[in-house]
Amino acid sequence: MAGGSFGPTGVAKERAEQYQGKVTSYVIIACLVAAIGGSIFGYDIGISGGVTSMDEFLDEFFHTVYEKKKQAHESNYCKYDNQGLAAFTSSLYLAGLVSTLVASPITRNYGRRASIVCGGISFLIGSGLNAGAVNLAMLLAGRIMLGVGIGFGNQAVPLYLSEVAPTHLRGGLNMMFQLATTIGIFTANMVNYGTQQLKPWGWRLSLGLAAFPALLMTLGGYFLPETPNSLVERGLTERGRRVLVKLRGTENVNAELQDMVDASELANSIKHPFRNILQKRHRPQLVMAICMPMFQILTGINSILFYAPVLFQTMGFGGNASLYSSALTGAVLVLSTFISIGLVDRLGRRALLITGGIQMIICQVIVAVILGVKFGDNQELSKGYSVIVVIFICLFVVAFGWSWGPLGWTIPSEIFPLETRSAGQSITVAVNLLFTFIIAQAFLGLLCAFKFGIFLFFAGWVTVMTIFVYFLLPETKGVPIEEMTLLWSKHWFWKKVLPDATNLEDESKNVSL
């Protein structure tokens, strides 16, 4: 292993105190451009829910849902229960799951920029197909291309942000991805609010406007600098040094560069990163790569963001009121992300995740109780209770926005050593998209079956994940990305799981064969 005596995999010497540099305009611009990939992800989450509540869209592609929606005797919770409609939303995420596994070797062998550009181009094609769709097949083909774009973008962008950002501000700058995602959601909600008035083609404009952030992502990816980590990993050490000097604003980057060189030597000795990541010495990171994105989706946030207009119409809000309420939740999500950006590198990751989890549990239980007591089939909530429901849904979104929203992406992107970083990010994205697909496909059916209990279902999962963080997630605040693996050997639980240092050399040799 490069870097000295055997400790946990990755860099074995702690040089963090020798890192120098500052936040340069070069870093800020690079992070802003890269984070546009998040706005594409967010725009699609927000746009699909609004479009699927528009009568003109339903009448053209999902006529049975359109007819069911108009039937007064239909159960409030079951009006939108249709697998074809769910497939429109969820097909994107299944395509994204497959494409992120393809994106991993591209990201590793050709750089983070290559995946960002590929994602932007795929999204441009998908938005064009959706806007011009004349049948369900064309509509689903567009969604699949959007999924390919999201698979590439979500694989590369969080990695890019983590590698470009200086250690002491990595959490805040990495959250540019989540901030862009929330801005995309809010923008989509406002677009839907406007285009619903443009009958009968407003839904086409909603879907087609996704091309704008896709174009920004494609052009931005072309002009972005490659990350120093990726350049060093591909043998372009001197070029990596020049980029690192620009990013840090100082010539004294020897310590940080040496960590990258040490990590790249080990990374290049690993021929099969996906096989390597299954080794016992990577067990803590693998568990986090699976559990963090899984828990992020099981908060229930995607259900609210996908189907916010549908959900609010289910609760008795009119068409305009439901879109307005969903736009409000989108705006709240944007603002709460700023809270996380300001606090994550001060209070740390664990504090935000635990407090956010507790608030989400309280809000979901209160909403479930109100709906259970005051809302049944063929009823509408009174104005007073409707306001209370919206308030607590907004408080739930605020808690998610400062905790699991951004940190569900930030933590997995920063904990892997270089040799498994791309593979680890692929697993993170794949798990995220798998559970997004499952929830998107199942939510309308779950809403019909569980009724108000859907909120208690998600509250139970938030309870589990909050306990998980308390006991199993070490604090990663201020730990250099190339020294992150040293953290696990100091944790009360994970140090029992990791193999003894004397066994690491043999294991490393076996994996690299």
N, C-alpha and C positions, 0 to 999 in steps of 0.2 A: 504494500500500500504506500502511495506517495504521502509525504508529509510527516514522516516520523514513526514513532512507535504505534503499535496497534491499539486503537480504542474502538469506538463505534465506527462503522463505515463512514467514509468521507474524509474530511480534513481532520487530522489528529492533533494539530497544534492550535492553540487559541491565540490569534493575532489581532483580535478585535480592537484592543486599545491602541494599536498602531495605525488603524485606518484613519485617513485624513480626507478632507474634502468638504464641500458645502453643497447646498441645493442650488444648482445653476439653472439658468433659463433653458439650457439645453435639456436638462432632466424634465423640467415642467412641460415643455413643448412635446417632448417625446412621449411622456405619460398621457397627455391630453389627446394626442393623435391616436395612440394605441387604444385608449379607453373608448374610443368611438365604437369599437367592436361591441362593447356592452350596450350601447344605445340601440343597436340592431336587435339584440336579444330582447331588450326591454320593449322596444316598439312592437315586436311581434306578440309578446305576452299580452300587451295592452290592447292591440288592434283586434286580435281574434275574438276576444270576449265581446267587444262592442259590435263588430260586424255580425256575429251570430245572434244578436238581439234585434237586428234590423229586419223588418218585415220583407222588404224587397229581396234581400239576400236569401232569406229562408224560403220565400215563395219560388225563387228560381232554382235553388239547389236542394232544398230540404222541405218539400211541400207538405209532407205529413206532419212535420213539426209546426209548420205555419198553421195548419188546420187545427192541430191539437192546442196550440197557444190560444186560439180564439174560442175554445170550448169552455164555457163558464163552469161546467160541472167537473172539469178535470182537476185533480188534486194540485194544490199550489206547488207542492214539492216535486211533481212529476211532469210538469208541462213540457220540459225540454229534454226529457229522457229519451235519447235517440242515439244509437251507436254510430250511425253515419255522421251525425253532427259532431259527436265526440271524436271520430276519426279525423275530421277536418282539423281539429285543434291538435290532436296527439300525433298525427303522422309525421309532423315536422320533427318531433323529439326522437322518434324511432330512427329516422334518417340521420339525425345528429349523432345518436349513439354509435351507429355503424361508422360514420365518417370520422369521428374523433379518433378511432383506432387506426384509421388510415393516415390521419394527420400526424400521429405520433412520430413515425419514422421520418416524415417530411420535416417536421419541426426540429428533430435532432440532427438530421444529415444536411439539411439545406438552410436551417436557421428559422428563427421566429417570424421574421418578415415574410418569408415565403408562404407560411400558413395563413398569415393575416391577409395577404393579397388574394390567395385562393379562396378564402372565406368571403371576401368582398365581392369577387366575381360571381361566385355561386349565388350569393344573395341578390345581386343585380338580376340574374336570370330568373330566379324564383319570383321576385316582385313583379317582373314583366309578365310572367305566365299567369300569376294570380289576378293582376289587374285586367288582363284580356280574356280571362276564362269564359268559355261558352258552354262548358259541361263539367261534370263532377271530376272526370278523369284529368282534365287540364288543371282544374283547381288543386287536386291532390298532387299532381306532378310539380306544380309551383311550390307547394308546401314542402315537398321532398327536397327540392333544390334549396329552399330556405334552410332546411334542416342540415344539409351539407355545409352551408355557409356558417351556421351556428356551431356545428361540430368543429370546424377548423378554427373559427374565431375564439371560441371558449377554450380551446386547447392551448392556443398560442398567446392570447392577450394577457391573462393573469401571470403566465411565466415571464413574459416580456416586462411587465410592470415590476415584478419582484426582483428581476435581475438588474434593471436599470436604476431602481431607487437606492439611495444611500441607506445604510442599515438603520440609523436612528429614526428615519421617517418612512421606512418601507411599508408599514401598516397603512398609514394615511394615504400615501401615493398609490398603493395597490388598490385602495378603495375607489380610485377613479373609475375602475371597471364597474363597480356596483353603483356609483353615482350616475355614470352614463346610462346604466340599465334602468335606474329609477326615472331619470329624465326621459328616456325612451318610452317608458310606461305612461308617464304623465302626458307626454306629447301625443301618444296614441289616443289616450282618453279624450284629449281636447280636439284632436282631429275627428274622432268619431262623433263628438258632440256637435261639431259643425257639419260634417258630411251627411248626417242623418236627415238634414233638411233638403239635401240635394237628391230628390227622388227622380228616377229610380236607379241612378248610377252612382250614388254617393259612396256605396261600399267599394266600388272599383277604385275610387280616388284614395280611400283609406288604405287599401292593400297596395296600391301602386306607389304611394309616397314613401314606402320602405326603401325605394331605390335611392333616395337622397342620402341617408346615413351610409348605405352600402357603397355609394360612390366616394364618399369621404373616407371610408375605411380602405377602399382599394387604392386611392391616390395617396392617402397618408401612409399606408403600408409600403408603397413604392419608395417614398422619400425618407422613411424612418431610417435611423442608423441601426445596424444589427447590434444585439447586446454583446458586451465584452465576453461574457461567459460562453455564449454560443461560438464566437470567433475563436476563442482559446481552445474550446473543445474540438473544433475542426482544424486545429493546427495553425491558425492565423494569429499567433500570439502578439506579434508586433502591431498588427492592425488593431487587435483587441486593446492593447495598451493605449494607442492613440485615441480610441473611442472613450476609454475609461478616463483619460486625462481631461477630455472635453466634458464628460459627465460630472466629474468631481471638481473641476476648476483648479486643479493643482497637478504639478509634475510628480509629486511624491505619492505615488500609488503602488509602490513596490509590495507592501504587505498584502493589500487586497488582491493584486495581480498574482502574487505567489500562491495565495489560497486557491485562486481559479486554476492556476497551472497544476497544483497538486491534485485538485479535484478532477481535472480533465485527464490526467494520467491514469487515474483509476477508471474514469468513465470510458476511456478508449480501450481499456483492457476488458471491458464487459461487452461481449458479443451479443448477448440475448437479454436486454434490460427487463423484458416482461417476465422471463424466467428468474432473473436475478432478484426481482422485487418480491418474489415469493419466499425468499430465504428468511430464516428466523431473525437475522440481524436487521432486516427491514420491517419486521412485524409491526412495530408501533406506527410507522408511517403508513403502512398498508391499511391498518385498521382505521386511521384517521381519513385516508383517501376514500374509504368506503363509507364510513359512518357520518362524516361531516356533511357531504352532499346529500346523503339519504335523509338525515335529520332535517336539513334545510328545507327539503320539499315536504317532509311530514309535519312541519309546522302548520301546514294548510294554507300558506300564503299564496301559492300558485293557484289554488282553487278560487280564492277571493279575487286575484288579479286576472285570471283567465275569464272567469264568469261573473265578474262584478256586476255588469248590467243585468245579466240573467238572474243573479242572486237577488239583486235589489228589486227586480220585477217580480220575482217569486214572493218576496216579502210584501208586495202590494204597492210598490212605487210605480208611478207611471213611467212611460218610455223616456221622456225628457228628464224626469227626476232621477231615474236609475242611472242614466249616463252622467248626469251631474254629480251624483253621489260617488260614482266610480272615479270621476275626474278628481274629486276631493281626496279620495284615498291615494290616488297617484301623486298628488301634490304633497300630501303628508309624508309619503315614502321618500320623496326627494329631499325634503327638509330634514327628516330624521337621519338620513345618510350623512349630512353635514355634521351632525352631532357625533357620529361614529368617527368621522375623519379627524375631528378635533380632539377626541378623547382616547383613541385606540393606542397611541404611542405614549400616552400619559398614564392612563389607568390600566392598560393591558387588555389582552384578549379575553381572559377568563372572567373578569369583572363584568364586561359588557354582555357576554354570552349568558351568564347566570342571572343577572338582573333583568335582561331582556326576556329570558325564558319565564321567569316568575310573572312578569307583567302580561305576557301572552296567555299564560294559563288562566289568570284572573279574568281577562277580557273575554276569552272564549267561553268560560263557564257562565259568565253573566249573560252573554248573548244567547247561549243555549237555554238558560232559565227563562228569559223573556219570551223567546220564540215558543218554548214548550208550554208556557202558561197562557200567553196572550195571542198565539197565532196558530191556526189550524187550517184544515182544508176549506177552500172557498171563503176564507176570511182575509181581511186586510188589517195590518197593524194600525192602531190609531196614530195620529200625527205625533203625539208626545212620545210614544214608545218607538216609533220609527226614528225619531231624532236620537233617542238613547242608543238604539242599535247602531246607527251610523257613528255616533261618538265612540262607542266601545270598539267598533271595527277599526276606526281610525287610530285609537290607542294601541290596538293590537298591531297595526301596520307600523306605528311609530317604534314600538319595541322591536319588531323584526328589522326595521330599517337601521337601527343602531347596533344590532347584535348579529343574528344569524344571517341576515341578508348579505352584508359585505364579508363577514368573517367566515362564512361557509365557503367562500372562494379564496380568501386571503390565506388562511391557515394551511390548507393543502398545498397551495402554490409555493410556500416558503419553507416547508419542512423536509423536502427530499434532497439527498445529495445529488450532484450533477449527473452521476452515472445512471440514475433511475428517475431523474426529474421529469423528463418528457413522458416516460411511461406512466409515472405516478399521476401526472396531470391528465393523461388520457383516461386513466381509471376514474379519477375524480369527475371528469366531465361525463364519462359514460354512465357512471352511477347516478349522477344528477339528472341526465336526460332519461335514463331508464325509469326512475321514479317519477319524473315529470310526465313521461308517457303514461305510466300506470295510473297516476292520479288524474291526468287529463282525460283518459279514456274511461275511468271508473267514476269520476266525481258526480256526473249527472245521475247515474244509477245509484250511487251511495246516497245522494241527496234525497232521491225518491224513497229509498229503503230506510235510511236512518232518520230522515226529517231533521228536526232540530238537534238530534243526537250527533250529527256530523261534526258539530263544534266540540262536543265532548270527546269524540274519537280523536280529533287532532290535539286537544288539550292533554289527553293521555300520553300521546307521543312526545309532546313538549316536556312533560314531566320526566319521562325517561331520558331525554337528551340533556336536560339540565343536570340530572344526577350524573350522567356520563361525563359531562365536562368537569363537574366538581371533583370527581375522583380520578379521571384518567387523562385529562388534557393538561400538560405542563404549560407554564407561561412562556410564550415565544417573543415577547416584547424585547427589543434591543439586542437580540441574538443574531449575529451575522449569518447570512444565508448559507455560506460555505462551512459554518461551524455548528449548524443547527443539530447535526446528528449527535454531538456531544451531550445535548440536553437530555436525551432519553436515558442515558446511563446514570443520570443523577435523580431520576424520578422514582418515587417509592415503589411503584408497581412495575414499570417497564424495565427497570434494571434487573428484575427477577426473570423477565422473559428473554432478554438479550443473551446471546451466548457469551461464554467466558472469553476474555481477550486472547487467551492462548489458543482458542479454537478458530479465531477469525481468519488467520492467515490461510489455513487449510481450506476453509469454506470459500474464501475469496478466489483461491486457485481453482477450485472445483467449478465455481460459477462461471469463470471466464473461459473455461474450455469449450 
